[in-house]
Amino acid sequence: MPTSRHPTRQVLIGDSRVGFLKIGGGLPEQSGSPTTTAPVIVQTMTAGYTHEIDRCVAEINKLAAAGADIVRVAVPEKKDTEALKEILPRVRVPIVADVHFHFQRALEAIEAGVHKIRLNPGNITDRKQVIDVIQACKGAQGGRGIPIRIGVNEGSIIERKDKEKRMKELGAFFAGYKHGHLLAIMIAKLEEYLDIFYEQDFRDIVISAKSMDAAFVVDAYTEISKRFEHPLHLGVTHAGPKETGTIRSVVALGGLLINGIGDTIRISYANDPIYEVQDGLELLYCLGLRERVGVDLIACPTCGRIQVDLFTLVQDVRKALAEKVTVPMKVAVMGCIVNGPGEAEGADVAVFAGDRRGIIYVQGERVANVPEPEILERLLAECLAFQDKVKRGEAKLGEKKVDIIPPDPIGELGSGFDKIAGGKVEKSVGLTIGKS
């Protein structure tokens, strides 16, 4: 289980129409009352153009339906901020405007009613422009104000316009301990930028400090959490395709979250952002940082004992249950009689395979023994029936009814049954479960 969360100043995002989300918490408010730390929330970003209004709305709503708590949109041009006026009334999730280079886009997004602004200290450095954005955020939402995320990315904090300065910073970057030099630059940029916000008495701030290097991400957020009181948005930038980006992201984010660091997350893929939402939620579920919605599906790894087409079965089960089950039941799909009984005993609904058959259990009690072609249909039926019982209060999740005795491995469900029937080997003494 994760350690207790690192305390931060709590930030509020949203409005009366989409609702309000709390980010972070644990430190006292201005009144002196301590805030309750909010659950870690999942963010993602649209992949399409914001000015393509109908497509943007459809994508935001799809991501929200998948479980995204916050969605960020790019606003590189004025036509994008103008589109926000039509997009915002058609979505039901807080929207963040991603602003780079042009501070005017932030002002336009605020005027349109966006719920949060993301600024990059490496790109918008003019002090007056930053103050203009801060003041606009302070006066937004009827004076309640809207928060600003200060996003410090490895790729944007090093000076790129002044070549001499660029070479000096690169020299510092590569000399000696790489992480130490880069982290020093990142923290210095943050401190310099935050001073502007503090001078304007603005503290509705979230910080991110992303890199493509998973180990550096852990170092950066660990050090930043010691120095600043603001909520942290975790992420590994440029993580790559889902196939490799999953590992890169989970290694960094999981390590930080398990140590209580992080208040919002985005897993970034060069892929459909729906996968970012799904995997971000699964990470939080696994760490016990969010209450699971839907099935907790476990299954066997590859091995030579599998006695059914397990991998096809697992995918079919996953798809079927994702559409029909909302109760956070644990479902086990196991391929043989070695580990199957133990998992069946610990799951709410489970199946483990014998020789081209499946034995199905509900909370440790056997309910069916069916041939392989019937496993999917019967397992789904048992899951839906169990869900109905839970909803009616007739069953509770995680309750075990009986102890399961593993069947004889060379009995009727074992791989040696045909040899026994043919008189090629002597049957050992053990429990044989017949067909039912």
ABEGO torsion letter per residue (X at the ends): XBBBBBBBBBBBBEBAAAEBBBBEEGBBBAAGBBBBBBBBBBBBBBABBAABAAAAAAAAAAAAAAGBABBBBBBABAAAAAAAAAAAAABABBBBBBBBGBAAAAAAAAAAGBABBBBBAAABABAAAAAAAAAAAAABGGGAEBBBBBBBBAAAABBAABAAAAAAAAAAAABEBAAAAAAAAAAAAAAAAAAAAAAAGBABBBBBBBBABAAAAAAAAAAAAAABABBBBBBBBGAEBAAAAAAAAAAAAAAAAAAGBEABBBBBBBBBAAAAAAAAAAAAAAAGABBBBEBBBBBBBBBAABABBAAAAAAAAAAAAAAABABBBBBBBBABAAAAAAAAAABABBBBBBBGBBBBBBGGBBABBBBAAAAAAAAAAAAAAAAAAAAAGABBBGBBABBBBBBBAABAABAAAAAAAAGABBBBBEBBBBBX
